Amino acid sequence: MNARGEQTRSLWMNVEVYPRAPKFSGKKSCDTVIIGSGIAGLSVAYELASIGQKAIIIDRGPIAGGMTSRTTAHLAPICDDGLSTLINLRGEETARLFQESQEAALARIEENVAQLGIDCNFRRLDAFLFPAMGVEPKEARDQRQQEFDAARKVGAAAELVTGVPLKGFEKAPVLRYPNQATFHPLRYLRGLASAILDKGGRIFANSPVLSVEELSEGGVRVSTENGGVIEAASAVVATNSPINDRFQLHTKMSPYRTYAMAFTLPRGTLPDALFWDTGDPYHYVRMNPGPGSVDYLIAGGADHKSGEADDGDIRFEAIEAWIRALVPTLGKDVTRWSGQVLDTIDYCGFIGLNPGNKSVYVVTGDSGQGMTHGALAGLLLKYLITGTDNPWAAVYEPSRKTPSGVINYVRENVSVVTNLAGYLMPGELKSVGELRLGQGAILRNGLRKIAACRDLDGKLHQHSATCTHSGCEVAWNSTEQCWDCSCHGSHFAPDGSVLNGPAVSPLMAA
């Protein structure tokens, strides 16, 4: 998502990664073209530029202005859905390789910070898994033991401890993961972007890509909205939800919207650490230095499938009530935001050759760990693009099939069926005259459905309600003032323009 559609702002968005990035035009060539300038795209570009490749990075909006700017920047290499769950789905050896690769990604971020002298407040710290509210003591102890045993199986450092400094959980059974980390994500990426430019890389902003074509004679051709063309030996699609694939990957993952808030807190009230509970969806907490004697506490959670709810205010209220119960001295609400994560059916991202391609690579399916998955993509794709074997490749192979994930596959694709069935239902409003400022709704016009909204300036917009990626119906998101697609994660601005892929074409005029 970019500035045309955002209504909320994260704590990081006061930093611009490369504000002078030009628009792409004309025809250029390079070794690898990278589409998307979040942490995945810039990490891949940096790793390739470091071994002498000529890289071009191109983005539909500002550099690092997409979902990376909406992270909470937990640098935790522990599987976001639990190591025990990962072992059950993919076995101990794959879970061990997952853990190893994620720790390597974190170490690479730390190494880059030191070598490039990036001022991004990177620090190692402890992380704590504590019981969700209402969980019985025996169940909490069993959950802790289960995750502790799983950590030992895959080689993750973990320790059974008692209590966290949160009200009501001072004596709770807790699992401590040492040597985790956090940072300021956009300051880090500003440092990477500068290094990429120093190594001869080229970065272009506000230049939407329309197509990625693999050529019969070898290599790829990337076409942009303004008639530009980039020819390269290989391409990497790192656009959160991939714009080059229509079904093979999208049917194996689902978009979820997650919410976060930042509050002031007197410095020293809580230790600098990461916290998350065992709820489903779970809550998470981290600290960030603020001005003077103030810290910022970031709390988040309240996830739901993208496009399946329009109750952001209620979800923010729930997060605030939850964290204020745990931290009674919490100060004022500073800012709030939401973002989108893509959960795969087996909780590991897709990093590697796009199914059916020889020169087009993809990075997607962050499963709540976008920061470490992004850094990992740089390491792994450097090996794959240069033809070097790597034991991590099978963990993230985009064409993999996971039989034990079939239940997740069916559950996540119910949204697509439900969405398409919605075309048979009546519209939400009878006429556009009912629309208030900042409100959007679906209206029926004969056999067609119209996505109508009145923006915050009072201007009325009417477009087809059909997402241009695969024909699903969009839904209004009043929190972010955009249209969301529940099927595969596309977002559209009130004027119908694309904010987030996989769609590349705007909503059609009504």
C-alpha positions, 0 to 999 in steps of 0.5 A: 500500500502507498500514500494514495490509500493509507489512512493510518501511519506506522511508527516508522513512516516518518523515515523515507528510504529513498525519496529521490528515486526516479520513475522508470522510463525507456529501455534498460538491461541488467543481470537481475530485475527485482520487482518490489522494494520492501525488505525482501526486494532490497535484501535480494538486491543488496546480496546480488550487488555484493557479488558483482551483479547489476541489479535494478529494483522497481516499485509501483510506489515509494521505496519501501512504502508497502507492507514492510513499512507496516511491520512491528519489526519483531526479529524472531526466528521462531516459527510464528505459528509455533515450532510444534505445529511446524514439526507436525506439518513438515517433520523435525528435519525441515523444522530444524532447517527452517530454524537454522535459516531464520537465525541465519537471516537475523545474523545477516541483518546484524552483520549488515548493520555493523558492516554498513554502519546503519543507525537503525537501533538494532539490538539483541534481546529476549522474547517471551511466550506467555499464556493467553488470558483465560487459559487454565494453569495446567493448559498453560504449562502443557503449552509451554512444555510442548513448545519447549520440547519442540525448540529442543528438537530443532535447536532453538534456544529456549528456557522454561521460566516463571512470569513476565512483568505484565499484570496478572502474569507475574507467576505464569508459566512462560517460555523465554527465547534468548538472543532475539532482536528488533530494529527500526525497519525503514532506517535499516532499509535506507542503509541497504538502499544507499549501499545498493546504489554505491555498488552500482544498483539502480532503484526506481519508484512510482513505476508499476510493473504490468507484466513479467515475461519469460523469453523463449531465447532465455531471460526475462522482459519486464514491462512497466505502466509508462511503456518502459522495458527492462530485459534481464537474465532473471527476475525476482518478484517480491511484491508481498502478494506476487503479481506474476502468478494467478493460481499456483501460489495464491491457492496455497496462502491467504491474506490476513490483516493485522493491527498495531498501536503505539503508546507512550510509556515512562522509560524503564517501566517494561524491559526492552523485550518481545512478548507474544501470547498463545491466543489465536489470533495472538497478541504481540508487544515490543518496545521502541525508544521514544523522545526524552524519558519516554518509550513507545510500547507497540501492541498488536494482533486482532488479525482477520482474513483480508476483506472479511471484516470492516471493524478496524475501530473495534479491533483497535479498541480491543487491542487497547483494552488488552494491553491497558489491562496488562500495563496499567501505567500505559500512556496515550495512544500515539499512532495506529496502523494495519498491514497485511501478512500472507499465511501459507498452508505450512507456515513457511514462505515461498522463496525460489523459482516460480512454478513453471519458470526457469528465470523468474523467482518469487518471494512471498508467504511471509506468514507473520515473519516478513522481516526474517523471511525478507532477509533470508530471501537475499541469502537464498536467492543469491545461491539459487540465481548463481546456481549454488546448492543450498540445504534451505532451498527445499524448505521454501521451494514454491512448487512444494506440496505438503500433504499434511497441510491439506486441511489448511489448504481447504480452510483457506480457500473457503474464502474464495468460494464464499467470495465468488458466491457473493455475486448472487447476493444483494448489494449492501446499499440501495443508492450512492446517496446513502454514502457518508464521507469515508464510507464505501459499499457494494451496490447492485446494478442489474447483474453487475455489482458496483464498488462505490465510495465517497472519499474523505474529500467528499468525492464519489467514486464508482467502479466494478466490484470485481478484482482484476486479478481473478474475479473475486469481489472487493470489500471496503476497508474504512480504516485504510480507506481502500478496497480489499480483496479477500481472495488473494490480497489485492488492494485498490484506492478509492479511485480504483488504482492498484495499491497492492498486488497481485492485481496489476490493473485498476478496477474497471469503471462502473 
